[in-house]
Amino acid sequence: MGRYYSGDIEGKFWFALQSSNAASRFGGEEIEPNYIQYYFDEDHLKEVQAELKRIEDTLGDKLQKIDDFFEKNNGYDDEMLDEAGISRAELSDYADYGLGKQIEQCIIDNGSCSFDAEL
């Protein structure tokens, strides 16, 4: 069983790695019943892009390394990550980066982005 987000963008949070409030690091407005409702608009775009840049700077060359890892692997476990030299913290940032890129593209394409994240 996984936790999903849906609305203007959709996806699944990474199991045991990515929290349901991962989108909070990109700003937006958070409303919390059994899920978190997120809303972003063009006013949030610079903040989203700034956080994406921070993640890119933090991961550096690891961003491409993790991309390459998942081109070759359909999943992962701790042993695989250790062999590849990828930490869980780096993988968590990578997962958040993917979510942030979805948010960014949705704002660019639609002018706003809203979705619900299961808790």
N, CA, C and O atoms as a GROMACS GRO file, in nm:
protein
  476
    1MET      N    1   0.085  -0.117   0.000
    1MET     CA    2   0.000   0.000   0.000
    1MET      C    3   0.090   0.124   0.000
    1MET      O    4   0.186   0.131   0.076
    2GLY      N    5   0.058   0.217  -0.082
    2GLY     CA    6   0.137   0.338  -0.090
    2GLY      C    7   0.053   0.461  -0.062
    2GLY      O    8  -0.069   0.454  -0.048
    3ARG      N    9   0.121   0.572  -0.054
    3ARG     CA   10   0.055   0.700  -0.037
    3ARG      C   11   0.071   0.777  -0.167
    3ARG      O   12   0.179   0.782  -0.225
    4TYR      N   13  -0.038   0.835  -0.212
    4TYR     CA   14  -0.040   0.902  -0.340
    4TYR      C   15  -0.068   1.050  -0.326
    4TYR      O   16  -0.115   1.095  -0.221
    5TYR      N   17  -0.040   1.125  -0.430
    5TYR     CA   18  -0.087   1.262  -0.441
    5TYR      C   19  -0.160   1.273  -0.573
    5TYR      O   20  -0.123   1.209  -0.672
    6SER      N   21  -0.265   1.355  -0.574
    6SER     CA   22  -0.346   1.367  -0.695
    6SER      C   23  -0.407   1.506  -0.704
    6SER      O   24  -0.420   1.575  -0.603
    7GLY      N   25  -0.442   1.545  -0.821
    7GLY     CA   26  -0.496   1.677  -0.849
    7GLY      C   27  -0.442   1.720  -0.983
    7GLY      O   28  -0.452   1.645  -1.080
    8ASP      N   29  -0.386   1.840  -0.992
    8ASP     CA   30  -0.326   1.887  -1.116
    8ASP      C   31  -0.202   1.805  -1.154
    8ASP      O   32  -0.169   1.792  -1.271
    9ILE      N   33  -0.136   1.749  -1.053
    9ILE     CA   34  -0.028   1.654  -1.077
    9ILE      C   35  -0.058   1.529  -0.996
    9ILE      O   36  -0.130   1.535  -0.897
   10GLU      N   37  -0.005   1.415  -1.039
   10GLU     CA   38  -0.031   1.290  -0.971
   10GLU      C   39   0.097   1.210  -0.958
   10GLU      O   40   0.187   1.222  -1.040
   11GLY      N   41   0.103   1.130  -0.855
   11GLY     CA   42   0.218   1.043  -0.837
   11GLY      C   43   0.207   0.968  -0.706
   11GLY      O   44   0.107   0.978  -0.635
   12LYS      N   45   0.310   0.894  -0.676
   12LYS     CA   46   0.315   0.814  -0.555
   12LYS      C   47   0.440   0.853  -0.477
   12LYS      O   48   0.549   0.864  -0.534
   13PHE      N   49   0.423   0.875  -0.347
   13PHE     CA   50   0.536   0.905  -0.263
   13PHE      C   51   0.623   0.781  -0.249
   13PHE      O   52   0.573   0.668  -0.245
   14TRP      N   53   0.753   0.801  -0.242
   14TRP     CA   54   0.847   0.690  -0.229
   14TRP      C   55   0.828   0.624  -0.093
   14TRP      O   56   0.829   0.692   0.010
   15PHE      N   57   0.811   0.494  -0.093
   15PHE     CA   58   0.786   0.417   0.028
   15PHE      C   59   0.903   0.428   0.125
   15PHE      O   60   1.019   0.412   0.087
   16ALA      N   61   0.872   0.456   0.250
   16ALA     CA   62   0.968   0.463   0.361
   16ALA      C   63   1.081   0.561   0.337
   16ALA      O   64   1.187   0.550   0.399
   17LEU      N   65   1.060   0.657   0.248
   17LEU     CA   66   1.166   0.751   0.215
   17LEU      C   67   1.114   0.894   0.207
   17LEU      O   68   1.180   0.987   0.253
   18GLN      N   69   0.996   0.911   0.149
   18GLN     CA   70   0.946   1.045   0.121
   18GLN      C   71   0.819   1.069   0.203
   18GLN      O   72   0.725   0.989   0.197
   19SER      N   73   0.817   1.176   0.278
   19SER     CA   74   0.700   1.205   0.362
   19SER      C   75   0.588   1.266   0.279
   19SER      O   76   0.610   1.318   0.169
   20SER      N   77   0.468   1.259   0.332
   20SER     CA   78   0.351   1.314   0.264
   20SER      C   79   0.358   1.466   0.252
   20SER      O   80   0.291   1.523   0.166
   21ASN      N   81   0.436   1.530   0.336
   21ASN     CA   82   0.446   1.675   0.329
   21ASN      C   83   0.572   1.719   0.254
   21ASN      O   84   0.621   1.830   0.277
   22ALA      N   85   0.624   1.634   0.166
   22ALA     CA   86   0.746   1.667   0.091
   22ALA      C   87   0.731   1.795   0.010
   22ALA      O   88   0.828   1.868  -0.008
   23ALA      N   89   0.611   1.824  -0.039
   23ALA     CA   90   0.590   1.945  -0.120
   23ALA      C   91   0.604   2.072  -0.037
   23ALA      O   92   0.618   2.181  -0.094
   24SER      N   93   0.599   2.062   0.095
   24SER     CA   94   0.612   2.181   0.179
   24SER      C   95   0.746   2.250   0.159
   24SER      O   96   0.756   2.372   0.178
   25ARG      N   97   0.849   2.176   0.122
   25ARG     CA   98   0.980   2.238   0.104
   25ARG      C   99   0.981   2.333  -0.015
   25ARG      O  100   1.076   2.410  -0.031
   26PHE      N  101   0.878   2.328  -0.099
   26PHE     CA  102   0.869   2.415  -0.215
   26PHE      C  103   0.776   2.533  -0.193
   26PHE      O  104   0.752   2.610  -0.285
   27GLY      N  105   0.723   2.548  -0.072
   27GLY     CA  106   0.632   2.658  -0.042
   27GLY      C  107   0.489   2.614  -0.061
   27GLY      O  108   0.454   2.501  -0.027
   28GLY      N  109   0.406   2.700  -0.114
   28GLY     CA  110   0.265   2.666  -0.136
   28GLY      C  111   0.187   2.681  -0.007
   28GLY      O  112   0.240   2.727   0.094
   29GLU      N  113   0.063   2.643  -0.013
   29GLU     CA  114  -0.026   2.653   0.102
   29GLU      C  115  -0.069   2.514   0.142
   29GLU      O  116  -0.110   2.435   0.057
   30GLU      N  117  -0.061   2.483   0.270
   30GLU     CA  118  -0.089   2.350   0.322
   30GLU      C  119  -0.216   2.352   0.405
   30GLU      O  120  -0.232   2.436   0.494
   31ILE      N  121  -0.307   2.258   0.376
   31ILE     CA  122  -0.431   2.241   0.451
   31ILE      C  123  -0.435   2.094   0.491
   31ILE      O  124  -0.417   2.009   0.404
   32GLU      N  125  -0.458   2.060   0.620
   32GLU     CA  126  -0.438   1.922   0.663
   32GLU      C  127  -0.560   1.856   0.726
   32GLU      O  128  -0.582   1.871   0.846
   33PRO      N  129  -0.641   1.782   0.647
   33PRO     CA  130  -0.738   1.687   0.706
   33PRO      C  131  -0.673   1.548   0.705
   33PRO      O  132  -0.570   1.531   0.770
   34ASN      N  133  -0.727   1.447   0.634
   34ASN     CA  134  -0.664   1.316   0.618
   34ASN      C  135  -0.560   1.318   0.507
   34ASN      O  136  -0.495   1.218   0.478
   35TYR      N  137  -0.548   1.428   0.448
   35TYR     CA  138  -0.452   1.450   0.342
   35TYR      C  139  -0.411   1.596   0.347
   35TYR      O  140  -0.477   1.677   0.412
   36ILE      N  141  -0.305   1.628   0.279
   36ILE     CA  142  -0.261   1.767   0.271
   36ILE      C  143  -0.300   1.820   0.134
   36ILE      O  144  -0.267   1.758   0.033
   37GLN      N  145  -0.368   1.931   0.131
   37GLN     CA  146  -0.403   1.996   0.005
   37GLN      C  147  -0.297   2.101  -0.024
   37GLN      O  148  -0.268   2.187   0.060
   38TYR      N  149  -0.241   2.094  -0.143
   38TYR     CA  150  -0.140   2.192  -0.184
   38TYR      C  151  -0.194   2.277  -0.298
   38TYR      O  152  -0.263   2.229  -0.388
   39TYR      N  153  -0.160   2.404  -0.292
   39TYR     CA  154  -0.192   2.496  -0.401
   39TYR      C  155  -0.069   2.581  -0.429
   39TYR      O  156  -0.012   2.642  -0.339
   40PHE      N  157  -0.030   2.584  -0.554
   40PHE     CA  158   0.080   2.668  -0.601
   40PHE      C  159   0.029   2.748  -0.719
   40PHE      O  160  -0.053   2.700  -0.797
   41ASP      N  161   0.077   2.870  -0.732
   41ASP     CA  162   0.046   2.948  -0.852
   41ASP      C  163   0.175   3.016  -0.898
   41ASP      O  164   0.283   2.989  -0.847
   42GLU      N  165   0.162   3.104  -0.994
   42GLU     CA  166   0.279   3.168  -1.052
   42GLU      C  167   0.360   3.246  -0.948
   42GLU      O  168   0.480   3.265  -0.965
   43ASP      N  169   0.294   3.292  -0.841
   43ASP     CA  170   0.365   3.361  -0.734
   43ASP      C  171   0.463   3.269  -0.660
   43ASP      O  172   0.557   3.316  -0.597
   44HIS      N  173   0.440   3.138  -0.667
   44HIS     CA  174   0.525   3.040  -0.599
   44HIS      C  175   0.638   2.987  -0.688
   44HIS      O  176   0.728   2.918  -0.640
   45LEU      N  177   0.633   3.019  -0.817
   45LEU     CA  178   0.727   2.959  -0.912
   45LEU      C  179   0.873   2.986  -0.876
   45LEU      O  180   0.955   2.894  -0.882
   46LYS      N  181   0.905   3.107  -0.838
   46LYS     CA  182   1.045   3.139  -0.804
   46LYS      C  183   1.091   3.058  -0.682
   46LYS      O  184   1.205   3.012  -0.678
   47GLU      N  185   1.004   3.042  -0.584
   47GLU     CA  186   1.039   2.964  -0.466
   47GLU      C  187   1.060   2.816  -0.501
   47GLU      O  188   1.153   2.753  -0.453
   48VAL      N  189   0.971   2.763  -0.585
   48VAL     CA  190   0.985   2.625  -0.632
   48VAL      C  191   1.119   2.608  -0.703
   48VAL      O  192   1.193   2.513  -0.677
   49GLN      N  193   1.149   2.700  -0.794
   49GLN     CA  194   1.272   2.690  -0.871
   49GLN      C  195   1.396   2.709  -0.783
   49GLN      O  196   1.499   2.647  -0.807
   50ALA      N  197   1.386   2.793  -0.682
   50ALA     CA  198   1.498   2.812  -0.589
   50ALA      C  199   1.525   2.685  -0.511
   50ALA      O  200   1.641   2.648  -0.489
   51GLU      N  201   1.420   2.617  -0.467
   51GLU     CA  202   1.439   2.492  -0.393
   51GLU      C  203   1.493   2.382  -0.485
   51GLU      O  204   1.577   2.302  -0.444
   52LEU      N  205   1.445   2.379  -0.608
   52LEU     CA  206   1.501   2.284  -0.705
   52LEU      C  207   1.651   2.307  -0.723
   52LEU      O  208   1.729   2.212  -0.728
   53LYS      N  209   1.690   2.433  -0.732
   53LYS     CA  210   1.831   2.468  -0.747
   53LYS      C  211   1.911   2.425  -0.624
   53LYS      O  212   2.023   2.375  -0.637
   54ARG      N  213   1.854   2.444  -0.504
   54ARG     CA  214   1.922   2.401  -0.382
   54ARG      C  215   1.945   2.250  -0.382
   54ARG      O  216   2.051   2.202  -0.343
   55ILE      N  217   1.844   2.176  -0.427
   55ILE     CA  218   1.858   2.031  -0.434
   55ILE      C  219   1.964   1.994  -0.538
   55ILE      O  220   2.047   1.907  -0.514
   56GLU      N  221   1.961   2.060  -0.654
   56GLU     CA  222   2.062   2.034  -0.757
   56GLU      C  223   2.202   2.061  -0.703
   56GLU      O  224   2.294   1.982  -0.726
   57ASP      N  225   2.218   2.172  -0.630
   57ASP     CA  226   2.348   2.206  -0.573
   57ASP      C  227   2.390   2.104  -0.467
   57ASP      O  228   2.507   2.067  -0.458
   58THR      N  229   2.295   2.059  -0.387
   58THR     CA  230   2.324   1.961  -0.283
   58THR      C  231   2.366   1.827  -0.343
   58THR      O  232   2.463   1.766  -0.300
   59LEU      N  233   2.291   1.782  -0.443
   59LEU     CA  234   2.320   1.653  -0.504
   59LEU      C  235   2.437   1.658  -0.600
   59LEU      O  236   2.510   1.559  -0.613
   60GLY      N  237   2.457   1.771  -0.666
   60GLY     CA  238   2.568   1.783  -0.761
   60GLY      C  239   2.566   1.672  -0.863
   60GLY      O  240   2.464   1.647  -0.928
   61ASP      N  241   2.680   1.604  -0.879
   61ASP     CA  242   2.693   1.495  -0.975
   61ASP      C  243   2.608   1.374  -0.940
   61ASP      O  244   2.580   1.290  -1.025
   62LYS      N  245   2.566   1.365  -0.814
   62LYS     CA  246   2.482   1.251  -0.772
   62LYS      C  247   2.347   1.250  -0.844
   62LYS      O  248   2.287   1.144  -0.861
   63LEU      N  249   2.299   1.367  -0.886
   63LEU     CA  250   2.171   1.373  -0.956
   63LEU      C  251   2.176   1.284  -1.081
   63LEU      O  252   2.085   1.204  -1.104
   64GLN      N  253   2.280   1.299  -1.160
   64GLN     CA  254   2.295   1.216  -1.281
   64GLN      C  255   2.323   1.071  -1.243
   64GLN      O  256   2.274   0.980  -1.308
   65LYS      N  257   2.401   1.050  -1.138
   65LYS     CA  258   2.433   0.914  -1.093
   65LYS      C  259   2.306   0.839  -1.054
   65LYS      O  260   2.290   0.722  -1.086
   66ILE      N  261   2.215   0.908  -0.984
   66ILE     CA  262   2.091   0.844  -0.941
   66ILE      C  263   2.000   0.823  -1.063
   66ILE      O  264   1.934   0.719  -1.072
   67ASP      N  265   1.996   0.919  -1.156
   67ASP     CA  266   1.922   0.898  -1.281
   67ASP      C  267   1.971   0.771  -1.351
   67ASP      O  268   1.890   0.687  -1.391
   68ASP      N  269   2.102   0.759  -1.364
   68ASP     CA  270   2.161   0.642  -1.430
   68ASP      C  271   2.127   0.514  -1.356
   68ASP      O  272   2.098   0.411  -1.417
   69PHE      N  273   2.131   0.520  -1.222
   69PHE     CA  274   2.098   0.403  -1.140
   69PHE      C  275   1.957   0.354  -1.173
   69PHE      O  276   1.936   0.233  -1.190
   70PHE      N  277   1.860   0.445  -1.182
   70PHE     CA  278   1.723   0.404  -1.206
   70PHE      C  279   1.694   0.371  -1.353
   70PHE      O  280   1.592   0.309  -1.383
   71GLU      N  281   1.781   0.412  -1.444
   71GLU     CA  282   1.768   0.366  -1.582
   71GLU      C  283   1.802   0.217  -1.590
   71GLU      O  284   1.750   0.146  -1.676
   72LYS      N  285   1.889   0.170  -1.500
   72LYS     CA  286   1.933   0.031  -1.500
   72LYS      C  287   1.854  -0.056  -1.404
   72LYS      O  288   1.852  -0.178  -1.419
   73ASN      N  289   1.788   0.004  -1.305
   73ASN     CA  290   1.719  -0.071  -1.200
   73ASN      C  291   1.576  -0.026  -1.187
   73ASN      O  292   1.545   0.093  -1.196
   74ASN      N  293   1.487  -0.123  -1.165
   74ASN     CA  294   1.345  -0.094  -1.149
   74ASN      C  295   1.308  -0.073  -1.002
   74ASN      O  296   1.196  -0.034  -0.972
   75GLY      N  297   1.400  -0.099  -0.914
   75GLY     CA  298   1.378  -0.083  -0.771
   75GLY      C  299   1.512  -0.070  -0.702
   75GLY      O  300   1.615  -0.053  -0.767
   76TYR      N  301   1.509  -0.078  -0.570
   76TYR     CA  302   1.634  -0.065  -0.496
   76TYR      C  303   1.618  -0.125  -0.358
   76TYR      O  304   1.506  -0.140  -0.308
   77ASP      N  305   1.729  -0.160  -0.298
   77ASP     CA  306   1.734  -0.195  -0.158
   77ASP      C  307   1.862  -0.133  -0.102
   77ASP      O  308   1.941  -0.075  -0.176
   78ASP      N  309   1.882  -0.145   0.028
   78ASP     CA  310   1.997  -0.080   0.091
   78ASP      C  311   2.130  -0.129   0.032
   78ASP      O  312   2.223  -0.050   0.014
   79GLU      N  313   2.138  -0.258   0.003
   79GLU     CA  314   2.262  -0.313  -0.054
   79GLU      C  315   2.292  -0.252  -0.191
   79GLU      O  316   2.406  -0.216  -0.220
   80MET      N  317   2.190  -0.240  -0.273
   80MET     CA  318   2.207  -0.180  -0.406
   80MET      C  319   2.252  -0.034  -0.394
   80MET      O  320   2.340   0.011  -0.468
   81LEU      N  321   2.191   0.038  -0.301
   81LEU     CA  322   2.228   0.178  -0.281
   81LEU      C  323   2.372   0.190  -0.233
   81LEU      O  324   2.447   0.275  -0.279
   82ASP      N  325   2.410   0.102  -0.138
   82ASP     CA  326   2.548   0.104  -0.089
   82ASP      C  327   2.647   0.078  -0.202
   82ASP      O  328   2.748   0.148  -0.214
   83GLU      N  329   2.619  -0.022  -0.285
   83GLU     CA  330   2.706  -0.054  -0.398
   83GLU      C  331   2.719   0.064  -0.494
   83GLU      O  332   2.826   0.088  -0.550
   84ALA      N  333   2.609   0.136  -0.513
   84ALA     CA  334   2.609   0.249  -0.606
   84ALA      C  335   2.664   0.377  -0.543
   84ALA      O  336   2.685   0.476  -0.612
   85GLY      N  337   2.686   0.375  -0.412
   85GLY     CA  338   2.736   0.494  -0.343
   85GLY      C  339   2.632   0.602  -0.329
   85GLY      O  340   2.662   0.721  -0.333
   86ILE      N  341   2.506   0.560  -0.311
   86ILE     CA  342   2.394   0.653  -0.296
   86ILE      C  343   2.339   0.639  -0.154
   86ILE      O  344   2.302   0.530  -0.112
   87SER      N  345   2.332   0.750  -0.081
   87SER     CA  346   2.278   0.746   0.055
   87SER      C  347   2.126   0.761   0.050
   87SER      O  348   2.070   0.808  -0.048
   88ARG      N  349   2.061   0.721   0.158
   88ARG     CA  350   1.916   0.738   0.167
   88ARG      C  351   1.879   0.886   0.167
   88ARG      O  352   1.775   0.924   0.113
   89ALA      N  353   1.963   0.970   0.228
   89ALA     CA  354   1.936   1.114   0.228
   89ALA      C  355   1.941   1.169   0.086
   89ALA      O  356   1.858   1.251   0.048
   90GLU      N  357   2.038   1.124   0.007
   90GLU     CA  358   2.047   1.167  -0.133
   90GLU      C  359   1.927   1.117  -0.212
   90GLU      O  360   1.873   1.188  -0.297
   91LEU      N  361   1.885   0.994  -0.184
   91LEU     CA  362   1.769   0.939  -0.253
   91LEU      C  363   1.642   1.015  -0.215
   91LEU      O  364   1.554   1.035  -0.298
   92SER      N  365   1.633   1.056  -0.089
   92SER     CA  366   1.518   1.135  -0.044
   92SER      C  367   1.513   1.270  -0.117
   92SER      O  368   1.408   1.312  -0.164
   93ASP      N  369   1.629   1.336  -0.127
   93ASP     CA  370   1.635   1.462  -0.203
   93ASP      C  371   1.598   1.439  -0.349
   93ASP      O  372   1.529   1.521  -0.410
   94TYR      N  373   1.643   1.328  -0.406
   94TYR     CA  374   1.613   1.294  -0.545
   94TYR      C  375   1.462   1.277  -0.564
   94TYR      O  376   1.405   1.325  -0.662
   95ALA      N  377   1.397   1.207  -0.470
   95ALA     CA  378   1.252   1.188  -0.477
   95ALA      C  379   1.180   1.322  -0.470
   95ALA      O  380   1.087   1.348  -0.546
   96ASP      N  381   1.223   1.409  -0.376
   96ASP     CA  382   1.163   1.541  -0.364
   96ASP      C  383   1.188   1.625  -0.490
   96ASP      O  384   1.101   1.702  -0.532
   97TYR      N  385   1.304   1.609  -0.549
   97TYR     CA  386   1.337   1.682  -0.672
   97TYR      C  387   1.238   1.645  -0.783
   97TYR      O  388   1.191   1.732  -0.856
   98GLY      N  389   1.206   1.517  -0.796
   98GLY     CA  390   1.108   1.474  -0.896
   98GLY      C  391   0.973   1.537  -0.872
   98GLY      O  392   0.907   1.581  -0.967
   99LEU      N  393   0.930   1.543  -0.747
   99LEU     CA  394   0.804   1.608  -0.713
   99LEU      C  395   0.810   1.757  -0.745
   99LEU      O  396   0.716   1.812  -0.803
  100GLY      N  397   0.919   1.821  -0.709
  100GLY     CA  398   0.934   1.964  -0.737
  100GLY      C  399   0.932   1.994  -0.886
  100GLY      O  400   0.876   2.096  -0.928
  101LYS      N  401   0.992   1.907  -0.966
  101LYS     CA  402   0.990   1.927  -1.112
  101LYS      C  403   0.847   1.915  -1.166
  101LYS      O  404   0.809   1.988  -1.257
  102GLN      N  405   0.768   1.823  -1.110
  102GLN     CA  406   0.628   1.812  -1.150
  102GLN      C  407   0.552   1.940  -1.116
  102GLN      O  408   0.476   1.991  -1.197
  103ILE      N  409   0.574   1.991  -0.996
  103ILE     CA  410   0.508   2.114  -0.952
  103ILE      C  411   0.547   2.229  -1.045
  103ILE      O  412   0.461   2.303  -1.092
  104GLU      N  413   0.677   2.243  -1.070
  104GLU     CA  414   0.727   2.350  -1.157
  104GLU      C  415   0.661   2.343  -1.294
  104GLU      O  416   0.612   2.445  -1.344
  105GLN      N  417   0.660   2.226  -1.356
  105GLN     CA  418   0.606   2.213  -1.491
  105GLN      C  419   0.456   2.240  -1.494
  105GLN      O  420   0.404   2.299  -1.588
  106CYS      N  421   0.387   2.197  -1.390
  106CYS     CA  422   0.243   2.222  -1.381
  106CYS      C  423   0.213   2.371  -1.372
  106CYS      O  424   0.121   2.420  -1.438
  107ILE      N  425   0.291   2.445  -1.292
  107ILE     CA  426   0.272   2.590  -1.283
  107ILE      C  427   0.301   2.656  -1.417
  107ILE      O  428   0.226   2.743  -1.461
  108ILE      N  429   0.409   2.614  -1.482
  108ILE     CA  430   0.445   2.671  -1.612
  108ILE      C  431   0.336   2.644  -1.716
  108ILE      O  432   0.299   2.732  -1.792
  109ASP      N  433   0.286   2.521  -1.717
  109ASP     CA  434   0.186   2.482  -1.817
  109ASP      C  435   0.048   2.540  -1.790
  109ASP      O  436  -0.024   2.577  -1.883
  110ASN      N  437   0.010   2.548  -1.661
  110ASN     CA  438  -0.129   2.582  -1.626
  110ASN      C  439  -0.147   2.713  -1.550
  110ASN      O  440  -0.259   2.760  -1.534
  111GLY      N  441  -0.037   2.771  -1.502
  111GLY     CA  442  -0.048   2.892  -1.423
  111GLY      C  443  -0.071   2.866  -1.275
  111GLY      O  444  -0.055   2.955  -1.192
  112SER      N  445  -0.109   2.742  -1.243
  112SER     CA  446  -0.128   2.702  -1.104
  112SER      C  447  -0.118   2.550  -1.095
  112SER      O  448  -0.119   2.480  -1.196
  113CYS      N  449  -0.108   2.503  -0.974
  113CYS     CA  450  -0.096   2.360  -0.951
  113CYS      C  451  -0.156   2.328  -0.815
  113CYS      O  452  -0.114   2.386  -0.714
  114SER      N  453  -0.251   2.238  -0.811
  114SER     CA  454  -0.307   2.197  -0.683
  114SER      C  455  -0.319   2.045  -0.682
  114SER      O  456  -0.347   1.982  -0.784
  115PHE      N  457  -0.298   1.990  -0.564
  115PHE     CA  458  -0.310   1.845  -0.550
  115PHE      C  459  -0.326   1.809  -0.403
  115PHE      O  460  -0.293   1.888  -0.314
  116ASP      N  461  -0.376   1.689  -0.380
  116ASP     CA  462  -0.393   1.636  -0.246
  116ASP      C  463  -0.288   1.529  -0.221
  116ASP      O  464  -0.262   1.446  -0.309
  117ALA      N  465  -0.228   1.530  -0.106
  117ALA     CA  466  -0.128   1.431  -0.067
  117ALA      C  467  -0.181   1.350   0.049
  117ALA      O  468  -0.213   1.405   0.154
  118GLU      N  469  -0.191   1.218   0.032
  118GLU     CA  470  -0.240   1.131   0.139
  118GLU      C  471  -0.143   1.132   0.256
  118GLU      O  472  -0.022   1.137   0.237
  119LEU      N  473  -0.197   1.126   0.376
  119LEU     CA  474  -0.113   1.116   0.496
  119LEU      C  475  -0.095   0.972   0.535
  119LEU      O  476  -0.027   0.943   0.634
   0.00000   0.00000   0.00000
